């Protein structure tokens, strides 16, 4: 069966999605109404032809950046390890004080980025396909996701609130 071609608005949605992976915002920027943006985003992401097009865009981004996700993850782990190394503190005479310091801000940021990659800290909407695995953040209307309630759009998972 031949894959259905994307219309111009669907293509625009795909390009916009690869900017920040926020489905509702991408739908609005692509020209869908604010009122239906979240449901359109969820619907578009379930379509295999749209998912395949997004996968192609992501692959092109990786190629043009000449870096892969696994390389970034390796570098973040290395940075975290380096930032967490203890460095002995010396007094003005050059004698050890018995205290140690480390770069807590750098370690914290590396751990935060690794946690985000593993979807540990945010509510996520996931679409799976044989060719693609994409995670898109769906923000709650008006509160920027501040309510802390996960939203399950297009899912048979009941709301746990």
C-alpha positions, -999 to +999 in steps of 0.1 A: +000+000+000+014+034-010+019+059+018-005+089+017+012+122+009+013+149+035-005+182+028+013+215+032-001+221+067+010+186+079+045+192+065+046+226+083+035+208+115+064+183+111+089+211+106+076+231+135+075+200+158+113+194+153+120+229+167+108+222+202+089+189+202+058+206+217+029+192+197+003+219+206+027+248+198+038+231+166+001+227+155-006+264+162+025+276+143+014+253+114-019+271+112-043+249+132-066+267+157-055+272+193-087+255+204-080+222+185-042+223+185-036+196+212-060+171+197-047+178+161-011+173+174-021+140+190-040+128+159-012+138+135+014+120+156-005+087+153-004+088+115+024+066+101+032+089+072+036+119+095+057+099+119+079+087+091+084+123+078+093+135+113+118+107+116+134+117+083+137+153+095+153+142+128+178+121+109+187+150+086+192+172+117+215+146+132+235+143+100+239+181+096+250+185+132+274+156+127+266+143+162+243+115+173+221+112+204+244+085+218+274+108+215+256+135+234+246+111+261+282+098+264+295+134+266+269+143+293+280+112+313+317+122+310+309+158+320+289+146+350+317+124+361+343+152+357+321+177+376+316+153+405+353+147+410+364+159+444+392+185+444+411+189+476+411+225+490+445+239+502+451+269+525+474+298+518+504+278+529+496+250+505+485+226+532+454+205+528+424+218+548+406+185+548+379+199+527+370+190+492+350+208+465+333+198+432+313+215+404+278+209+417+262+231+391+278+213+362+270+179+377+234+189+384+229+202+348+243+171+333+221+149+355+191+171+346+197+167+309+202+129+312+170+127+332+151+147+306+164+123+279+150+094+300+117+113+305+121+112+342+109+147+351+081+157+328+047+145+317+051+130+282+029+118+254+046+091+235+039+078+199+055+046+189+060+033+154+082+006+139+104+032+123+103+059+150+100+066+187+092+102+194+083+119+227+063+151+226+055+174+256+019+183+258+014+214+280-019+220+298-039+248+284-032+282+300-009+270+328+022+259+308+020+225+324+022+239+359-008+219+372+014+188+374-014+166+361-004+144+332-027+144+303-033+113+283-045+123+249-056+096+225-050+069+251-071+045+270-052+052+302-075+067+328-067+100+345-051+093+378-059+126+395 
